[in-house]
Amino acid sequence: MPSILLIDDDVSLSNLLAEYLHDQGYVVHTASDGQKGLHAFFELKPDLIVLDVTMPIKDGWETLKRIREMSQTPVIMLTARSDESDVLRGFSLGADDYINKPFSFAQLGARARAVLARSGGNVSTIEQLDAGELKVDLATRRVTRNGELIPLTPTEFKLLVTLMRHPGEVISAEDLVREVWGPQYANEIGFVRRYIWHLRRKVEVDSENPKFIHNERGFGYRFEAAG
């Protein structure tokens, strides 16, 4: 069964959420602050982390940054704030999803299933995608540019693969949301713009003058393999 680590200082909420997720078929562990959460992460190696932003000792930002220094385990951030700056900060640090409090348990359960689906399984029957200096090994989920490894989150990886599988084609933000995030995210096409920005910063030599990922204003995004 997939395992989930809940890191939140609201113990009552964590216990109720853990019970709900357990009934949904997950092995669930909890931690009441970022420091304890990191210890649990090292020890348990969960398949998914649900991480609150505002916590004592070590907040969600610090915890996420530490996690991303050593792992691409998918992370869903929880926050009581809906500021655009907070959302962008979470994505820039490598969050895979973002849920505002208050939320329904069913909503988080659906997001957890979607994030886990993006992080596991075969993306394609093709073993490798090749765009000149940029290469993706689908079996090992490794992305390299000129032989140098580029660490991507599961969501960034699936977004890149989706674009690379349709070279030269313009894919709308709506189609990317359905393909990468799932139909339950249909009203959140802002995810695409944020992730494209972060993905360019990782895979492009110059993100301001992209070589691979291009924006067709008013239509969508297009991947061009380097000649």
N, C-alpha and C positions, 0 to 999 in steps of 0.2 A: 504493500500500500504506500502511496506517496506520503511523505512526511512534511509537516508544516511547523515552522517555529514562529510563534507570536511574541513580539517584543513590544510591550506596552505597560506603562506604570499604572494603568487603570485595571487593577486585579479583578474586579467584579466583571468588567466587560470581557477581559481575556478568558476568564473561566466559562462564561456563558458562550462565547464564541468558540472556545475549544470544544465544548460539549456539542455544539451544532456541527462543527467540522468533523468531529469524530463520528457523528451519526451519518455524515456524508461519505464516510469511507476513508478518512485520513488519519494518520498517526500524528498527534498534535502535542507539541511541547510549548511551554510558556516561559518567559523571562520578564522581570518587572522593571528592568532598566537596561540601558545600552551596554554597560560593562558586563552584566550577567548574560545579556543576549549574545555578546561576542564569545564568551566562554562556552555557552551552549552551542553556538554555531560551530566552533572548532571541534567540539566533542561529538556532536550529533550529525553534522553534515546533512542538514535537511534539504529537501527538494525545492522548497519555497520558503521565503521569509516574509512575514507581514510585520511591518515596522512603523511604529508611531513616531512622529516628528518630535513632539515636546515631551521630554523625559528628564529625570534627574540624573546626575553623575555623568552620563554621556548621552547627548541627545541623538535624534534620528539621523541628522546630517553627518555627525562625526562617526556614528556607527556604520552608516552606509558607505562612507568614504573608506573606512577600515576594511569592510567586507570586500569592496571592489579592488582593494590593493592585492587581494589574493584569490578572488573567486568571482565567477560570473553567475553564481546562483541567483535565480530570479527573485526580485524584491518588489513587493507592493507597499507603497507608502500610505500611511493614514495621517490625516491632519484635520484640525478644526478650522483651518484657514483655507480660503480658496483664492488667495492672491496669485496673479499670474507669475510674479517673481518667485513664489514658493514652488509653483509647479515647474518652472524652468530650472530652478536650482536642483530639484529632485531628479529631473531628467538629465541634467548636466553631470550629476554625480553617478548616474547609471541606474536609476530606478526604472522598473519595467511597467509600472502602472501607479496610479495615484487616485485615492478615494477620499472624498471629503466626509468628515463626521458632521452630523449623524448619518449612518448608513444602515441599510437592512442587511441582515445576515445572508439572505438569499443573494443580494447584490455582490457581497464579497465572495460568496461561494462560486458565483458565475465567473467573476474576475479571476479567481484562483484557478478554476478549470481552464480558462482561456490562456492564462500565463503559462501554466504547466504544459499545455498543448503546444505552445510556441517553443518551449525549451527542450522538448523531447521528441523522439521519433525521427524518421527520415524525412527530410524536406523534399527530396527528389530521388528518382532512381539513377540519375546521373551522378557519377562519383566526384566530378570536379567542374567548377565553372571557371573559365579562363578569360580574362580581359587584359591581356598583355601583362603589365607589371602587377596587376591585381588578380589574385587567385583565391578561390574558395574551395576548400576540401570539405565536401558534405559529410563524408564518413566520420571525420574527426572534428567537424565544425570549426576548423581553423581558417582564418583569413590572413593572407600575407600580401604585402606590397614590396616588390623587389626582394623577396625572401624574408622580410622583417615581419614578425607576428603583430597583428593588430587585434587587441582584445575588444570584443564586442559583447554587449548584453544579448540574451536570447532574442529580445525584440528587435534590436538593431540588426542582428544576424538574419532574422527572417525577412526584415524589410529589404536588406541588401540583396538577398537571394531572390526575392520576388522581382525586384527591379532587373537583376542580371539575367533572369530567365526570359525576359522580354526585351532584348537589346533593340534600341532604335524606336521602340513603341512608346507612345505617350500613355501613361496610366493615370487615371483620375485619382484624386485624394479619396473619393468615396470607394473606389475599387480597392485601393491600397488598404483602407480601414477594414473592409470585409475580408480581404485575403490575409492580412497580417494580424489584426486584432480580433476579428470575428464580428458577426452581425450585431451582437449586443452593444457594439461601440459605434453604431451607425451615425449617431448624432454628435460624435466627438472627433470630427475630422481635423480639429486643431492638433491632435496627436501627431498627425503626419508632418505638418510644418515644423513642429518642434524636433521630431526625430530626424527629419531630413537634415536640419541644421547641425545636429550633433553627429550624425553619421558622416556628413561631409568633413567635419573637423577631424574625424578619425581616418577616413580612407583617402582623402584628397591631399596632395602636397600643398596646394593653396586653396583653401575652402572658399575664398572670395572669387576665385577664377576656376571653378570646378572643371575637371577633365572628364569625370565619369557621370556624375549625377547632375542633371540639368533641370531647371524649372521652366516649363512652358506656361507662361502666365495665363491664368484663366482656364487652363486645360488640365494640367497635372504635372507629372514628372517623367523624365526620360533618361534611361541609362545608355551611355555610349561606350562601347569597348574601345580602348586605346588602339590606335593604328600602329 
